[in-house]
């Protein structure tokens, strides 16, 4: 085994150990995104900051239900809030969140093959 291969294996093991330390937090993020209503809220906030009222109107939900879900999503750092005057707008917290959601959307849109 050459030095490059040895270093790669060590860094891979370190990444796995790091993943183990954050496994519960990562599982919580996926659990939150596993709720269809919360996922639809996040999708609504991907392109531009969106107000609670606009999210509620687009998704045909009550503003109080949207606010409840947004509180959970903010606590998990999936969305962030931006205040403009009296209104609060919500957007994806960062590009990591945006990329994960968009990549998963593309994944489910791919045609299913009969791969074993």
Secondary structure as GFF3:
##gff-version 3
##sequence-region A 1 116
A	DSSP	alpha_helix	3	21	.	.	.	ID=ss1
A	DSSP	alpha_helix	23	33	.	.	.	ID=ss2
A	DSSP	alpha_helix	36	44	.	.	.	ID=ss3
A	DSSP	beta_strand	50	51	.	.	.	ID=ss4
A	DSSP	alpha_helix	52	59	.	.	.	ID=ss5
A	DSSP	alpha_helix	63	75	.	.	.	ID=ss6
A	DSSP	beta_strand	79	84	.	.	.	ID=ss7
A	DSSP	beta_strand	87	92	.	.	.	ID=ss8
A	DSSP	alpha_helix	95	109	.	.	.	ID=ss9
###
